[in-house]
Amino acid sequence: MDPLSTFLTIIVGLLLRFGIPIALTAVVIYLLKRLDEHWQADARRELIVAPMAHNTGCWDVKNCSPEQRKKCSAYSHPETPCWQQYRDKRGYLQEQCLGCDVFRQAPVPVSA
């Protein structure tokens, strides 16, 4: 066997050994990036279409009486979501807020 054919055999062997796995990895990375972009676009569409209007107060949804509204700290601060008014001293939400429709249908904050 001459040196040129030996050299070409080694090069072809290296390409098969390393080139194919590297190419397959690059294809998988590309497909995963496309899938991630698709999921992020779906999440953005859901944030635009699905959420309830942020200005809707829980007192409107729950049909609170005027007496209840006067006692309610969330009603006196309509610019803040109602569940933020009812956090405890450690910052945890009250149990009643976690199951409330107003809280569950609120838009998820998007970080800029």
C-alpha positions in Angstrom: 0.0 0.0 0.0 1.4 3.4 -0.9 1.7 6.2 1.6 -1.0 8.3 -0.2 -3.7 5.6 0.0 -2.7 5.0 3.6 -3.0 8.7 4.4 -6.4 8.9 2.7 -7.6 5.8 4.5 -6.7 7.4 7.9 -8.4 10.7 6.9 -11.6 8.9 5.8 -11.6 6.8 9.0 -11.2 10.0 11.1 -14.0 11.7 9.3 -16.3 8.7 9.8 -15.3 8.4 13.4 -15.6 12.1 14.3 -17.4 13.9 11.5 -20.6 12.0 11.5 -21.2 12.3 15.3 -20.3 16.0 15.2 -22.7 16.6 12.2 -25.5 14.6 14.0 -24.9 16.7 17.2 -25.1 19.9 15.2 -28.4 18.8 13.6 -29.9 17.9 17.0 -28.8 21.3 18.4 -30.4 23.1 15.5 -33.7 21.1 15.9 -33.8 21.7 19.7 -33.3 25.5 19.2 -36.2 25.6 16.7 -38.4 23.6 19.1 -37.5 26.1 21.9 -38.3 29.1 19.7 -41.6 27.5 18.9 -42.5 26.9 22.6 -41.5 30.5 23.5 -43.7 31.9 20.7 -46.6 29.7 21.9 -46.1 31.1 25.5 -46.0 34.7 24.2 -49.3 34.1 22.3 -51.0 32.6 25.4 -49.9 35.6 27.4 -51.5 38.0 24.9 -54.7 36.1 24.3 -55.6 34.2 27.5 -55.2 36.5 30.5 -57.9 38.4 32.1 -57.8 42.2 32.0 -55.3 43.3 34.7 -57.6 46.1 35.8 -60.4 43.8 36.7 -60.7 44.0 40.5 -61.6 40.9 42.5 -64.5 42.9 44.0 -66.1 43.0 40.6 -65.6 39.3 39.9 -66.8 38.3 43.4 -69.7 40.9 43.4 -68.7 42.3 46.8 -71.2 44.6 48.5 -70.3 48.3 49.1 -69.8 47.5 52.8 -67.3 44.7 51.9 -65.5 47.0 49.5 -65.0 49.7 52.2 -63.3 47.1 54.5 -61.2 45.6 51.7 -57.6 46.8 51.5 -57.4 45.6 47.9 -60.3 47.9 46.9 -58.5 50.9 48.3 -55.4 50.1 46.1 -56.8 49.2 42.7 -53.5 49.7 41.0 -52.1 46.6 42.8 -53.4 43.1 42.3 -55.6 42.0 45.2 -53.4 39.0 46.2 -50.4 41.4 46.7 -52.4 43.2 49.4 -53.0 40.0 51.3 -49.5 38.7 51.6 -48.3 37.8 55.1 -45.3 39.3 56.8 -43.0 36.7 55.2 -44.3 37.5 51.7 -46.4 34.3 51.3 -49.8 34.3 49.7 -52.8 33.4 51.7 -54.3 30.0 51.0 -57.6 31.5 49.9 -55.7 33.5 47.1 -54.1 30.4 45.6 -57.5 28.9 44.6 -59.1 32.2 43.6 -60.1 32.6 40.0 -58.9 36.2 39.9 -55.4 35.0 40.9 -55.4 32.0 38.7 -56.4 33.9 35.5 -54.1 36.8 36.1 -51.4 37.4 33.5 -48.0 36.1 34.2 -45.4 38.9 34.6 -42.9 39.0 31.7 -39.4 40.0 32.6 -37.9 42.4 30.1 
